[in-house]
Amino acid sequence: MKQFAKVVTGAVAASAALASTVLAQGAVPVVVTPEPSTYVLLGTGAVALGLIARARRNKK
């Protein structure tokens, strides 16, 4: 899990660096908003992981 946190933190830092570079060049910032299907997919994956963990816990 720590590796995942490092990757996410690095991605956020890279995005911030890119945004500051673009703003320094005078471009208009564009806000990227995920589509609702992205949230559905993320939620489905979270539920699936929860169900797998629950099944493993009850199996023992």
C-alpha positions as CSV (number, residue, x, y, z in Angstrom):
1,M,0.0,0.0,0.0
2,K,2.9,2.3,0.7
3,Q,4.1,2.0,-2.9
4,F,0.6,3.0,-4.2
5,A,0.7,6.1,-1.9
6,K,4.1,7.0,-3.3
7,V,2.9,6.7,-6.9
8,V,-0.3,8.7,-6.2
9,T,1.8,11.4,-4.4
10,G,4.2,11.5,-7.3
11,A,1.4,11.9,-9.8
12,V,-0.1,14.7,-7.8
13,A,3.2,16.5,-7.6
14,A,3.8,16.0,-11.3
15,S,0.3,17.4,-12.1
16,A,1.0,20.4,-9.9
17,A,4.3,21.1,-11.5
18,L,2.8,20.8,-15.0
19,A,-0.1,23.2,-14.0
20,S,2.4,25.8,-12.6
21,T,4.5,25.5,-15.8
22,V,1.4,26.0,-18.0
23,L,0.2,29.0,-15.9
24,A,3.6,30.5,-16.0
25,Q,3.4,30.5,-19.8
26,G,0.1,32.4,-19.8
27,A,-2.2,29.6,-20.8
28,V,-5.7,29.3,-19.4
29,P,-6.0,26.4,-16.9
30,V,-8.4,23.6,-17.9
31,V,-10.1,21.7,-15.1
32,V,-10.6,18.0,-16.0
33,T,-13.8,16.5,-14.5
34,P,-14.2,12.8,-14.5
35,E,-17.4,11.4,-16.1
36,P,-20.0,9.8,-13.8
37,S,-19.1,6.4,-15.3
38,T,-15.7,6.8,-13.8
39,Y,-17.2,7.1,-10.3
40,V,-19.4,4.0,-10.9
41,L,-16.4,2.0,-12.0
42,L,-14.4,3.1,-9.0
43,G,-17.2,2.3,-6.6
44,T,-17.8,-1.1,-8.2
45,G,-14.1,-2.0,-7.8
46,A,-14.2,-0.9,-4.1
47,V,-17.3,-3.0,-3.5
48,A,-15.7,-6.0,-5.2
49,L,-12.6,-5.7,-3.1
50,G,-14.7,-5.4,0.0
51,L,-16.6,-8.5,-0.9
52,I,-13.4,-10.5,-1.6
53,A,-12.0,-9.4,1.7
54,R,-15.2,-10.4,3.5
55,A,-15.2,-13.8,1.8
56,R,-11.6,-14.5,2.8
57,R,-12.3,-13.5,6.3
58,N,-15.4,-15.7,6.6
59,K,-13.6,-18.7,4.9
60,K,-11.2,-19.2,7.8
